[in-house]
Amino acid sequence: MRGKVASMKGLDITSQTWRAVEAHAQTQLTTLREKNDSPTMDVIRTADLRGRIAAWKELLALATAPAQSADIGGDSY
């Protein structure tokens, strides 16, 4: 993951709510990764899927990431 993720203060990673969110995120990641493996996708669709994958990964990282400011882009390309 290119950007930094801010940890979420007060996030209870042992709650049923977080576990449901985590399970949903994992399902979404699996689905998006399978779609991304298609050899027939164009560059734009591939970039879109990679961005969506990164967003789900950032959400999941909230449970483990140390407190940092989010990287909103810039000259890191």
Secondary structure as UniProt FT lines:
FT   TURN            9..10
FT   TURN            13..14
FT   HELIX           16..36
FT   TURN            39..40
FT   HELIX           43..61
FT   TURN            62..64
FT   TURN            75..76
//
